[in-house]
């Protein structure tokens, strides 16, 4: 995905492609085989059985990317920024929303239109069916956009300590919410209380990356290996002890879950930016294309999977979940890719061409220089 406000960073496209792939694998495995049940006996399969972590990766990546833009610009024009964000997500999101309210037309109420801004709450039309269900995240993402220009300015003025103070408050809010909410796991999973800190951690990672890039680059491959290990370990522990699908609706682990998840992903994003990994040019272009169409892939893959499930029914080839998932997953992934590419070209791309610059670029020598704070993180 190329931005008119930041030099293209192919490796961030790679991460987008990964995030979309994780959510695809998660939905594939549960729709066809696990049926939305925990897989505690397969903890090392956790990156897939708890593949909703791809959503956390998307949120963390958003914070990282936008904070990079914030550090590149002396000022961000709020109106132009929101205009660009609107052009980025609403054409496809509204398309999916119209599909959702059409499906449930007999139960439609005029006030349901407000769910365009609250698709993660209540009885949002998009959450009534699997084929539009992924849209619940879009309202959260847009909420991040609404406050980001202010956060970016305050970080530039007060440094990383500002983000740490917000994270401390978020932790307090989570403890309070956990104590008074009967279904706190679902609440943390699907609301700003449980997700805003992931965006903040992504922003914090961008600030630290800007300040310590040379030092991080020297660590290179060891840093990447540590990040991959942490991501896998984090998912394995969740699958084994604190799955989202456990019948227990209130788990103390979930107070800290989003921060742990975002911290691991932030380390991976940072490490992938500096690790000296060489890949064939064709693979690089393929991953970049995957990142480019990732939004369409994310919102529409559920429809493709559901249709395939209705047509094929249960697919048992070897009787082993992981093997069967791989065997049917490869062709279905390719099919989702084609649908996403079509959607990107027909719906997203024309509107993306209407975006414009929304900030004043700093001189090159001043870019990525966040002010130091008395609570500086080194």
Buried (B, 14 or more C-beta within 10 A) or exposed (E): BEBEBBEEBEBBBBBBBBBBBBBBBBBBBBBBBBEEEBBBEBBBBBBBBBBBBBBBBBBBBBBBBBBBBBBBBBBBBBEBBBBBBBBBBBBBBEBBBEBBBEBBEEEBEEEBEEBBEEBBBEEBBBBBBBBBBBBBBBBBBBBBBEEBBEBBBBBBEBBBBBBBEBBEEBBEBBEEBBEEBEEBBBBBBBBBBBBBBBBBBBBBBBBBBBBBBEEBEEBBEEBBEBBBEBBBBBBBBBBBEBBBBEEEEBBEEBBBBBBBBBBBBBBBBBBBBBBEEEEEEEEBEBBBBBBBBBBBBBBBBBBBBBEBBEEEEEBEEEEEBBEBBBEBBEEBBEBBBEBBBEBBEEBBBEBBEEBEEBBEBBEEEEBBEBBEBEEBBE
